[in-house]
Amino acid sequence: MEFKNKRTVESVLDLKTGKEIFASDFFQKSIDEVFKLRYEFESEIRENRTRYVCYFCRQTIKIRGQADSKKILHFAHLKDSNECPIKTNNKYTKEEILRIKYNGAKESELHFELKTFIAQSLTANKDKQKGIEFVEIEAINRHIAIPKIWKKPDVSSKYTDKSIVFELQLSTTFLSVINSRQEFYNENQTFIIWVFSIFETDDERRKFTQSDVFYNNNRNGFELDEVAKEKSIQEEDLVLKCNYQKPIIIYNSIEYEWAFEYVKLSDLTFDSNNYKVFYYDVDGNTEKLKVELELKKSVLIVLIMHGDDSKLLEFLASGYEIKDSEKRYILNQYNQYVKSKEIIDSYTFEYRIILTTICMKLENIELIRLFQDDYKLRKTVIDILSLKLKKIIGCAFKKQIQISHRLVDTRPEHLNLYLQAVNLHYPTLFREQDNSNKLRNKINRTDYKQKNDIENIGLIKKLFPELTKK
């Protein structure tokens, strides 16, 4: 059923819930629902209970009109009501209308109940010396630079030297109001925590007001539900339900799943750059996942995790410049998987991480190519690193002495350098692992002192400067 008539009263305030009831939505209900509610409105009026009122004059509102007539169903003032700006056709600016509605919602029973509860919970925190220094309800906050500009938040407080205000949001508030308050408190170096009586996690049902606050607060929405109230009483502290969206990777894209935690002020992060307060750093974790997705496409990371040793070295020697995000990932993998392992065989991703970190330290492309091309030199570098890190690297041996035997047998020209590394990094090696003197006898029979140590000492100097000091 469509009507061309325009409703004068576009919305009313429910003083019990603090919610705004829009005529355009309300009168879309079925006829039986509308008339049941009309009866409820009439009961409130007859029993002299003020519940549904005009935003502009705070006088009681009733439902008028007929469903089957040309006069559409609409909200109206009582016949004997006093003058109202809407009735006398006075014009308010958009800003004035928004301010009237915002302040009007603060007069509801629920709004009074919740702001009082927040203040009491913060006072309990203060009494228990948990960080709150003072608590005030509806205290005037003046702009530090322009005193004539002021706001009157629901609750003002100070927590561990941080100025905080709590603003309850029960009805629809336009973005301009939210934005102006956020800017005001930002300029006054004050943190603002928007609190909802009910926060809707269903995207289709959530109102723009909640989305405006939520998406501009690191996707954290605070709610004072019944469980939060109970926990606040038990904890003798303010506890809020924090609804947030946790980023996850699904099929190479970032999706968000809803999660929540009941949190105290001590659980929250206070972002002093933007004066936002949040529990879960959605933006920060999203950025981490973006890097992770980027790394999944990285040829270098794929070679490290799933390639083979020779192809990885060939790629690194091609002149590829390792990105900072790749370096951070490689070092993270090193700390997570390499540090704790005592034996790291070749052709494993841990070994390829070690090869990559060596090339990262070499930096110079010529040295990296030398490391790739000279197999014997590469093996000696790995053997010295095994001594230094007290690990078995590049083979499946169980003891360092086995690596030493192999080096004497296959690379005697590097033995002098290797023995320097033993003396510096593992001086007890022979005593602990060569009880039969087999290795020492082999070394004595080897004419290693007549061998040239290493032609290109630059690579060794870069990796093991302690061995080239005079």
C-alpha positions as CSV (number, residue, x, y, z in Angstrom):
1,M,0.0,0.0,0.0
2,E,1.6,3.3,-1.1
3,F,0.7,6.8,0.1
4,K,1.9,10.1,-1.3
5,N,1.4,12.0,2.0
6,K,4.6,13.0,3.7
7,R,4.9,12.3,7.4
8,T,5.8,15.3,9.6
9,V,7.2,13.2,12.4
10,E,9.8,11.0,10.7
11,S,11.0,9.3,13.9
12,V,10.3,9.1,17.6
13,L,12.4,8.2,20.7
14,D,11.7,5.2,22.9
15,L,12.7,6.5,26.3
16,K,12.9,3.0,27.7
17,T,15.3,1.5,25.2
18,G,16.9,4.7,23.9
19,K,16.2,3.5,20.3
20,E,15.0,5.6,17.5
21,I,11.8,4.4,15.8
22,F,11.6,5.4,12.1
23,A,8.1,6.0,10.7
24,S,9.2,4.6,7.3
25,D,10.2,1.3,8.9
26,F,7.6,1.1,11.6
27,F,4.6,1.5,9.3
28,Q,5.9,-1.2,6.9
29,K,4.8,-3.7,9.6
30,S,1.7,-5.7,9.0
31,I,-1.6,-3.9,9.9
32,D,-2.2,-6.1,13.0
33,E,1.3,-5.4,14.4
34,V,0.8,-1.7,13.9
35,F,-2.5,-1.6,15.7
36,K,-1.3,-3.8,18.5
37,L,1.5,-1.3,19.0
38,R,-1.0,1.6,18.7
39,Y,-2.9,0.0,21.6
40,E,0.4,-0.2,23.6
41,F,1.1,3.5,22.8
42,E,-2.4,4.4,24.1
43,S,-2.0,2.3,27.3
44,E,1.3,4.2,28.0
45,I,-0.6,7.5,27.6
46,R,-3.6,6.5,29.6
47,E,-1.4,5.4,32.5
48,N,0.6,8.6,32.3
49,R,3.8,6.8,31.5
50,T,6.0,8.7,29.1
51,R,7.8,6.3,26.8
52,Y,7.4,7.2,23.1
53,V,8.3,10.9,22.7
54,C,9.1,13.5,20.0
55,Y,12.8,14.1,19.7
56,F,12.3,17.9,19.5
57,C,9.9,18.7,22.3
58,R,10.0,15.5,24.5
59,Q,6.2,15.3,24.5
60,T,4.3,12.1,24.2
61,I,3.6,10.7,20.7
62,K,0.7,8.5,19.5
63,I,-0.3,6.7,16.3
64,R,-2.9,8.3,14.0
65,G,-4.5,7.6,10.6
66,Q,-6.4,4.8,9.0
67,A,-5.0,1.9,7.1
68,D,-7.8,2.1,4.5
69,S,-8.1,5.9,4.1
70,K,-6.1,8.6,2.2
71,K,-4.6,9.8,5.5
72,I,-1.7,7.5,6.0
73,L,-0.7,6.0,9.4
74,H,1.7,8.3,11.1
75,F,3.2,9.5,14.4
76,A,1.5,12.6,15.9
77,H,1.5,14.8,19.0
78,L,-1.4,14.6,21.3
79,K,-4.2,16.9,20.5
80,D,-3.7,19.2,23.6
81,S,0.1,19.1,23.5
82,N,2.2,22.2,23.7
83,E,3.8,23.8,20.7
84,C,6.6,21.9,19.0
85,P,9.1,23.2,16.5
86,I,7.9,20.5,14.1
87,K,4.3,21.6,14.5
88,T,5.1,25.2,13.9
89,N,7.3,24.4,10.9
90,N,10.5,25.8,12.4
91,K,13.5,24.7,10.5
92,Y,16.5,23.2,12.1
93,T,19.9,22.8,10.4
94,K,21.1,19.2,9.8
95,E,23.7,19.7,12.5
96,E,21.1,20.9,15.0
97,I,18.8,18.0,14.2
98,L,21.7,15.5,14.7
99,R,22.6,17.1,18.0
100,I,19.0,17.1,19.2
101,K,18.6,13.4,18.4
102,Y,22.0,12.4,20.0
103,N,21.2,14.3,23.2
104,G,17.7,13.0,23.2
105,A,18.8,9.4,23.3
106,K,20.8,10.2,26.4
107,E,17.5,10.7,28.3
108,S,16.3,7.1,28.0
109,E,16.1,4.7,31.0
110,L,18.5,2.3,29.5
111,H,21.0,5.0,28.8
112,F,20.9,6.2,32.4
113,E,21.2,2.6,33.7
114,L,24.2,1.7,31.5
115,K,26.2,4.9,32.1
116,T,25.6,4.6,35.8
117,F,26.8,1.0,35.7
118,I,30.0,1.9,33.7
119,A,30.7,4.7,36.3
120,Q,30.2,2.3,39.2
121,S,32.4,-0.4,37.6
122,L,35.2,2.2,37.0
123,T,34.8,3.4,40.6
124,A,35.3,-0.2,41.8
125,N,38.5,-0.4,39.7
126,K,39.6,2.8,41.4
127,D,38.9,1.5,44.9
128,K,40.9,-1.6,44.1
129,Q,43.7,0.5,42.8
130,K,43.7,-1.1,39.3
131,G,44.6,2.0,37.4
132,I,41.5,4.3,37.4
133,E,42.3,7.7,39.0
134,F,38.8,9.4,38.8
135,V,35.3,8.9,37.4
136,E,32.7,11.5,36.5
137,I,29.3,11.3,34.8
138,E,28.5,13.8,32.2
139,A,31.4,16.1,33.1
140,I,32.0,19.0,30.6
141,N,35.1,18.4,28.5
142,R,36.3,21.7,27.0
143,H,38.6,21.9,24.0
144,I,42.2,22.6,25.2
145,A,42.7,25.3,22.5
146,I,39.1,26.7,22.1
147,P,37.3,26.5,25.5
148,K,34.0,27.6,24.1
149,I,33.9,24.3,22.2
150,W,32.9,21.5,24.6
151,K,31.5,18.0,24.8
152,K,29.7,16.3,27.7
153,P,30.5,12.5,27.4
154,D,28.5,9.9,29.3
155,V,31.5,9.0,31.6
156,S,34.9,10.7,31.9
157,S,37.9,9.0,33.5
158,K,41.6,8.7,33.7
159,Y,43.4,5.3,33.5
160,T,47.1,5.0,34.1
161,D,47.6,8.7,33.1
162,K,45.4,8.2,30.0
163,S,42.3,10.4,29.6
164,I,39.3,8.3,28.6
165,V,35.7,9.0,27.8
166,F,32.9,6.5,27.4
167,E,30.1,7.2,25.0
168,L,27.1,4.9,25.0
169,Q,25.5,4.4,21.6
170,L,21.9,3.0,21.8
171,S,20.2,4.7,18.9
172,T,21.1,5.7,15.4
173,T,23.8,8.4,15.3
174,F,25.0,9.8,12.0
175,L,28.6,9.5,10.9
176,S,29.1,13.3,11.2
177,V,28.3,13.2,14.9
178,I,30.7,10.2,15.5
179,N,33.3,11.9,13.4
180,S,33.1,15.3,15.1
181,R,33.3,13.6,18.6
182,Q,36.3,11.5,17.5
183,E,38.1,14.6,16.2
184,F,37.3,16.6,19.3
185,Y,38.7,14.0,21.7
186,N,41.7,13.3,19.4
187,E,42.6,17.0,19.5
188,N,42.3,16.8,23.3
189,Q,44.5,13.8,23.5
190,T,41.7,11.7,24.9
191,F,40.8,8.2,24.2
192,I,37.1,7.5,23.3
193,I,35.4,4.1,23.9
194,W,32.1,3.7,22.2
195,V,29.9,1.2,24.0
196,F,26.8,-0.5,22.6
197,S,24.0,-2.2,24.6
198,I,23.8,-4.7,21.7
199,F,26.3,-5.1,19.0
200,E,25.1,-6.8,15.8
201,T,27.6,-9.1,14.1
202,D,25.3,-9.9,11.2
203,D,26.4,-7.6,8.4
204,E,22.9,-7.4,6.9
205,R,21.3,-6.5,10.2
206,R,23.9,-4.2,11.6
207,K,23.1,-0.5,11.4
208,F,25.5,2.0,9.7
209,T,26.1,3.6,13.1
210,Q,27.7,0.5,14.5
211,S,29.6,-0.1,11.3
212,D,30.9,3.5,11.4
213,V,32.3,3.0,14.8
214,F,33.5,-0.6,14.3
215,Y,35.4,-0.2,11.0
216,N,37.1,3.0,12.3
217,N,38.2,1.4,15.5
218,N,40.4,-1.4,14.1
219,R,37.3,-3.6,13.7
220,N,36.7,-3.8,17.5
221,G,33.2,-3.1,18.8
222,F,32.5,-2.9,22.5
223,E,29.3,-4.2,24.1
224,L,27.9,-4.1,27.6
225,D,25.7,-7.2,27.6
226,E,24.3,-9.1,30.5
227,V,27.4,-11.4,30.8
228,A,29.7,-8.4,30.8
229,K,27.7,-6.9,33.6
230,E,27.9,-10.0,35.7
231,K,31.7,-10.3,35.1
232,S,32.1,-6.6,36.0
233,I,30.4,-7.2,39.3
234,Q,32.5,-10.3,40.0
235,E,35.8,-8.7,38.9
236,E,35.0,-5.4,40.7
237,D,36.1,-3.7,37.4
238,L,34.6,-2.7,34.1
239,V,34.3,-5.7,31.8
240,L,33.1,-5.3,28.2
241,K,32.4,-7.7,25.5
242,C,34.8,-7.0,22.5
243,N,33.5,-8.2,19.2
244,Y,36.2,-8.3,16.5
245,Q,36.9,-9.8,13.2
246,K,39.9,-12.2,13.0
247,P,41.6,-12.2,9.6
248,I,42.3,-15.7,8.1
249,I,43.6,-16.9,4.8
250,I,41.2,-18.9,2.7
251,Y,42.1,-20.0,-0.8
252,N,44.9,-17.3,-1.1
253,S,42.6,-14.5,0.0
254,I,42.0,-12.8,3.3
255,E,38.6,-13.4,4.9
256,Y,37.3,-12.4,8.4
257,E,35.7,-14.5,11.0
258,W,33.8,-13.1,14.0
259,A,35.3,-13.6,17.5
260,F,34.8,-12.0,20.9
261,E,36.4,-11.8,24.3
262,Y,35.3,-10.3,27.6
263,V,38.0,-7.7,28.4
264,K,39.1,-5.2,31.0
265,L,40.9,-2.0,30.4
266,S,44.2,-3.8,31.3
267,D,43.6,-6.1,28.3
268,L,43.3,-3.2,25.8
269,T,45.8,-1.5,23.5
270,F,45.7,2.3,23.6
271,D,46.8,3.7,20.3
272,S,48.2,7.1,21.1
273,N,48.7,8.0,17.5
274,N,45.0,7.9,16.6
275,Y,43.5,7.8,20.2
276,K,41.7,4.5,19.4
277,V,41.3,1.7,21.9
278,F,41.1,-1.9,20.8
279,Y,41.7,-5.5,22.1
280,Y,42.6,-7.4,18.9
281,D,44.9,-5.7,16.4
282,V,42.8,-6.6,13.3
283,D,44.7,-4.1,11.0
284,G,48.1,-5.3,12.1
285,N,47.3,-8.9,11.7
286,T,45.7,-8.3,8.3
287,E,49.0,-6.7,7.2
288,K,50.9,-9.7,8.4
289,L,48.6,-12.0,6.3
290,K,49.0,-9.8,3.3
291,V,52.8,-10.3,3.6
292,E,52.3,-14.0,4.0
293,L,50.2,-14.1,0.9
294,E,52.8,-12.2,-1.0
295,L,55.5,-14.6,0.3
296,K,53.5,-17.5,-0.9
297,K,54.0,-16.2,-4.4
298,S,57.7,-15.5,-3.9
299,V,59.9,-17.7,-6.1
300,L,62.7,-17.5,-3.5
301,I,60.4,-18.7,-0.7
302,V,59.0,-21.5,-2.9
303,L,62.5,-22.6,-3.7
304,I,63.5,-22.6,0.0
305,M,60.4,-24.5,1.2
306,H,59.9,-26.9,-1.8
307,G,62.9,-26.6,-4.2
308,D,66.4,-28.2,-4.1
309,D,69.8,-26.9,-3.0
310,S,71.3,-26.3,-6.4
311,K,68.3,-24.5,-7.9
312,L,68.2,-22.3,-4.9
313,L,71.8,-21.3,-5.1
314,E,71.5,-20.8,-8.9
315,F,68.6,-18.4,-8.2
316,L,70.5,-16.5,-5.5
317,A,73.5,-16.2,-7.8
318,S,71.4,-14.8,-10.6
319,G,71.5,-11.4,-9.0
320,Y,68.1,-11.6,-7.3
321,E,67.7,-8.9,-4.7
322,I,66.0,-10.3,-1.6
323,K,63.1,-8.2,-0.4
324,D,62.9,-7.0,3.2
325,S,59.7,-9.0,3.8
326,E,61.5,-12.1,2.5
327,K,64.4,-11.5,4.8
328,R,62.1,-11.2,7.8
329,Y,60.4,-14.4,6.8
330,I,63.7,-16.3,6.4
331,L,65.0,-15.1,9.7
332,N,61.8,-16.0,11.4
333,Q,62.0,-19.5,9.9
334,Y,65.6,-19.7,11.0
335,N,64.7,-18.9,14.6
336,Q,61.7,-21.2,14.6
337,Y,63.0,-24.3,12.9
338,V,66.8,-24.1,12.5
339,K,68.0,-23.0,15.9
340,S,66.4,-25.9,17.8
341,K,67.7,-28.7,15.5
342,E,71.0,-30.4,16.1
343,I,71.3,-32.3,12.9
344,I,70.3,-30.6,9.6
345,D,70.8,-32.8,6.5
346,S,71.1,-31.4,3.0
347,Y,68.1,-31.3,0.7
348,T,65.9,-30.1,3.6
349,F,64.2,-26.8,3.9
350,E,66.2,-26.0,7.0
351,Y,69.4,-26.5,5.1
352,R,68.2,-24.3,2.3
353,I,67.4,-21.6,4.9
354,I,71.0,-21.9,6.1
355,L,72.3,-21.6,2.5
356,T,70.1,-18.5,2.0
357,T,71.2,-16.8,5.2
358,I,74.8,-17.4,4.1
359,C,74.1,-15.6,0.8
360,M,72.3,-12.8,2.7
361,K,75.4,-12.3,4.8
362,L,77.7,-12.4,1.7
363,E,75.7,-9.7,0.0
364,N,78.2,-9.3,-2.8
365,I,77.0,-11.1,-6.0
366,E,80.5,-12.2,-6.9
367,L,81.0,-13.8,-3.5
368,I,77.6,-15.5,-3.8
369,R,78.6,-16.9,-7.2
370,L,81.8,-18.2,-5.8
371,F,79.9,-19.8,-3.0
372,Q,77.7,-21.5,-5.6
373,D,80.4,-22.5,-8.1
374,D,83.1,-23.8,-5.7
375,Y,81.6,-27.0,-4.2
376,K,84.7,-27.7,-2.0
377,L,84.7,-24.2,-0.6
378,R,81.0,-24.3,0.1
379,K,81.4,-27.6,2.0
380,T,84.2,-26.2,4.1
381,V,82.1,-23.1,4.9
382,I,79.3,-25.4,6.0
383,D,81.7,-27.5,8.1
384,I,83.1,-24.4,9.9
385,L,79.5,-23.2,10.5
386,S,78.8,-26.6,12.0
387,L,81.6,-26.0,14.5
388,K,80.5,-22.5,15.2
389,L,76.8,-23.4,15.8
390,K,77.5,-26.8,17.4
391,K,75.3,-28.5,14.9
392,I,75.7,-31.2,12.2
393,I,74.9,-29.3,9.0
394,G,74.7,-30.7,5.4
395,C,74.9,-34.4,6.3
396,A,73.3,-37.0,8.5
397,F,76.4,-37.6,10.7
398,K,75.9,-37.9,14.4
399,K,79.2,-36.4,15.5
400,Q,81.4,-33.5,14.6
401,I,84.4,-35.7,14.4
402,Q,82.9,-37.5,11.4
403,I,82.7,-34.1,9.5
404,S,86.4,-33.6,10.5
405,H,87.4,-37.0,9.0
406,R,85.6,-36.2,5.8
407,L,87.3,-32.8,5.4
408,V,90.8,-34.3,5.9
409,D,90.1,-37.0,3.3
410,T,88.5,-34.8,0.7
411,R,89.7,-31.2,1.2
412,P,93.1,-31.3,2.9
413,E,93.8,-27.9,1.3
414,H,91.3,-26.4,3.7
415,L,92.5,-28.2,6.8
416,N,94.6,-25.4,8.2
417,L,91.6,-23.1,8.1
418,Y,89.4,-25.7,9.6
419,L,91.8,-26.4,12.5
420,Q,91.8,-22.6,13.2
421,A,88.0,-22.9,13.5
422,V,88.3,-25.9,15.8
423,N,90.7,-24.1,18.1
424,L,88.4,-21.0,18.2
425,H,84.9,-22.5,18.2
426,Y,85.3,-26.1,19.5
427,P,88.6,-26.4,21.3
428,T,87.5,-29.6,23.2
429,L,86.5,-31.5,20.0
430,F,89.5,-33.8,19.8
431,R,89.5,-34.5,23.5
432,E,85.8,-35.3,23.6
433,Q,85.4,-37.2,20.3
434,D,88.9,-38.5,19.3
435,N,89.8,-40.8,22.2
436,S,91.6,-43.2,19.9
437,N,93.7,-40.4,18.3
438,K,92.6,-41.7,14.9
439,L,91.8,-38.2,13.6
440,R,95.0,-36.7,15.0
441,N,97.1,-39.4,13.5
442,K,95.4,-38.8,10.2
443,I,96.1,-35.1,10.4
444,N,99.8,-35.7,11.2
445,R,100.1,-37.9,8.1
446,T,98.5,-35.2,6.0
447,D,100.9,-32.6,4.4
448,Y,98.2,-29.9,4.9
449,K,100.7,-27.3,5.9
450,Q,102.2,-27.3,2.4
451,K,98.7,-26.8,0.9
452,N,97.3,-23.4,0.0
453,D,94.6,-22.6,2.4
454,I,92.0,-20.8,0.2
455,E,92.7,-18.7,-2.8
456,N,89.7,-16.3,-2.2
457,I,90.0,-15.3,1.4
458,G,87.4,-12.6,0.9
459,L,84.5,-15.0,1.2
460,I,85.9,-16.4,4.5
461,K,86.6,-12.9,5.8
462,K,83.0,-11.9,5.1
463,L,81.5,-15.0,6.8
464,F,84.1,-15.7,9.5
465,P,86.0,-12.5,10.2
466,E,87.2,-14.0,13.5
467,L,89.4,-16.5,11.5
468,T,91.2,-13.9,9.5
469,K,92.2,-11.6,12.3
470,K,96.0,-11.3,12.7
